[in-house]
Amino acid sequence: MLNETELSVGQIAKRCGVKVSTLHFYEAKGLIFSLRNQGNQRRYKRDMLRRISVIKAAQRMGISLEEIKNAFESLPNKRTPNIDDWSQLSKAWKMQLERRIAYMQDLSDSLEACIGCGCLSMASCPLYNPEDILATEGVGSVLLDKSMDF
């Protein structure tokens, strides 16, 4: 398998530790692409292994498939990310991850404050919403969502 330049969907799935259906899904979303042989079977160039690794790493960081696709589309000629590309992508994704971590820490601190005081600070508590007055400001947890800006 190491000398082959094109791999079958099964070979790619096994090598990357994903299901064949996952590869089909990624392809339908435009994250990876294949060629077709004379028998109309999918064949993937070896660089798709790296592309799938980038997808999996980004997903572990909470990066959406849409964001991953946008990042791939920013690369010239649909190329697979090289080391310089990965450096740029991972820096941007790291900053996004750090913002999420800071938000989660703030949320954790807020919960501790609510639990600690017991009064639920009715003027600013994101849980208190008498008569659904916050419905005019949007859907969901409006006060929590306002503090979350990734």
N, C-alpha and C positions, 0 to 999 in steps of 0.2 A: 504494500500500500504506500510506502514512503516514496517510491519512484513515480507513482501516478500523478499526473498533473490535474486530472479531473476525477472527482469522487462522486459516488452515487449518494442519493439521499440517505440511504441506510448507513453508509460509511461515515458520512458527516454527522448523522444523529448519534451514532455510537461514539465517535471520537469526541464530540462536544458534550455528551451526556444529556441530550435532549431527545424528546420524542420526534418522530417523523412529522407528526401533525404540528408540532411547534415550528419546524422548519417551513412547512407549508404556510402557516400563519404569518411568520416573519416575511416570507416572500410575498404574500398577498398584501402585507402592509408596506412593502417597498423597502424593507430593511436589508434584505439579501436578494440575490438574483442568481438564476441558474441558466444553463444552456440546455438544449435538447439534443440528444443523439439521434441516430437514424431510426431507432425504435421508439422515438418520442419520450424517452426516459430522461428525467432531470439529471444533469451533471453539474457539479459545483467545482469551480476552481479552488485550489488549495487555500487561497487567501481568504475564502469565506470562513475558514476555521478561526482566523484572527478577528474577523468582523463579528462573528457570533460570540467570541470571547468578550469583545468590547460591549456588545449588547448585554450579556449576562452580568458583567461587572457594573455597568451603569444601572441596570435594574436593581442590583443589590443595594445601590446607593439611593434608590427611590426615584430614579430618573424615569420619566414616562417614555413609552415607545414613541410617542409623537416627538418628544424632545430629542430622542436618539436619532430618529429619522431626519429631523431638521439639521442635526449636527452632521450626519452623513452627507446630506445634500449640500452642505457648505464646502465639502471637499471636491476638488476638481475631478472631472471625468469619472464619477462614481467610484473613485479609488477606495481601497480599504485603508483605514487609518494607519499611517506609519508612526514611527516613534515621536516625531515632531507634532504630528496631528494629535496623538494621544496626549502629549504634554499639554497642548492647548485645550483639548476637550476636558481632560481631567481637572485642570485648574478651574475652569468654569463650573464644572460639576461639584468640585470640592467647595467652592464658595457657596453654592446653593445648599449643599449638605450642611455647612457650618451655620447658615441662616436657619435651617430647619432645627438644628441642634439647639441654637440659641432660643428659638421660639418654644421648643419643647421644655427647655429649662425654665423659661418665663412662665409657661403654663403650669409646670410642676410647682414653682414657687407660689403662684397664685392659688393653686389648690391647697397648698399647705397653709397659706394665710387664711383662706376661707374656713378650713377645718380648724385652724388654731383659734380664730376669734369667735366662731359660732354664730355671729350676728348676720352673716352673709352680706354685709355692707350693701344694703338695698339700693343705694344710689348708683353703684358701679358694678355690682355682681353680675357676671355674664349668665348666671343661672336664674336670676330673679327676673320675671317678666309678667307682672300682673296684667290680667285682661289682654294679654298678647299685644301690648302696645308697640313692641318692636317689629311687628309684622309689616308695618308701613316702611321699614328700612330695608327689607329684603327677606330672603328665606334662610333657614338654618340658624345657627348660633351666631347671630349678628355681631354681638360684642366680641366673641372669640375670633370670628373671622376678620374683624377690623384690625386686630393685632397681628394677623398672619399675612405677611406679604413676602412671598418667595420670589 
